[in-house]
């Protein structure tokens, strides 16, 4: 999942990597990209951060040390995980329109 926020310059892009695994609650990894210049990763399982380089680390540390942001993340992560799980469950339950059309061409439905 990729989220893009534009409010003038700089822009923020967040890519959420959410591996699926059976019987386990997967942990997501969020990759932040600020204006294609600063890159860092947030690991939701243990609330840890890793920067791509020293320059990105300066911004990352400001975010990591922001108590309000950390509290918001602690609140948002379970909600986000729940919404993604619901989405993935629905997408498994609903066959795609193209799949149904293919089945019709084979006279299976």
N, C-alpha and C positions, 0 to 999 in steps of 0.2 A: 504494500500500500504506500502510495506516495502522496504527501500533503504539500501543497505549495501555498505560501502566504506572500502576497505582494502588498506592500503599503509604501510605495515609493522604493527608494534604494536604501538599504540592502534588502535582498530577498532571502527568505528562509525556505529550505526544502527539507522535509523530514521523510525518510523512508523507513517503514516499519517492516522488519523481517520477522515473520511469525511461523516457525516451522510446525508442521502438524505431526503429532505423535500419538499413537494409540495408548489409551489408558493413563496418560500423563498430562498434566497441565503444562503446555509448552511455555517457555519464557520468550518474550519478544526482545528484539534488539532494535533500537532506534538509531538511525544514522542521520546526523544533522549536517547540513551543507548550507553555509551562509555565504551567499553571493559568489559561489564557486571559488571561494578563497579560504574558508575556514571549515575544517572537517573534524567532527568528533563523534564518538559512539557512546550510547547510553544502554546499559544492560539492566533490564527491568527486574530480573531475578534477584540480584543482590544490590541494586541501586548504585552500581559503580559506573565510572566514566573512563574513557580512554581517548586521548587526542591523537590526531594524525601527525602533528608536529608541534614544536614549541610555540609558534605563533597562534595556532588554534587552541593550544592549552591555556593561554591567557584568558580567552573568552570562556572556554569550558570551565575553568576554575571559578570564574565569576558566577556562572550558572550553578555549579555544584555547591558553592558556598551561600547561595541565596535560599534562606530558610523558607520563604514563601513559595518559591518554585518547587522546592523539594516536597513540601506539604501538598501542593497541588498535584504533583506527579504521583505521590502515594495515593491520593484520592482517585486520580484519573486512570491509572494503570489497571486496576481491577475492572472498572467500567469498560474500558477499551477492550480488555480481554474478553469480557462477557459479550459485548457487541460483535466482536469478530467470531467468537464461537457460534453465536446465533446465526450470523451470516453464512458461515461455513456449513452449518447444519442444514439451513434452508437450501443452499446451493446443491447439497448432496441429495436432498429430498425431491427437488424439482428438476426434472430433465429439461435440458435446454430446448428452445424452439427448434433449433437446427437438428437436434437429435430426434425430436418427434417427427419432423418433416422427413428425415431419412427413413425412419421406421415406416412411415406411410408409403414411401416409394417402394419399399420392400414388401408391402402389404402385411406388415406385422401388427398394425393397429387399424 
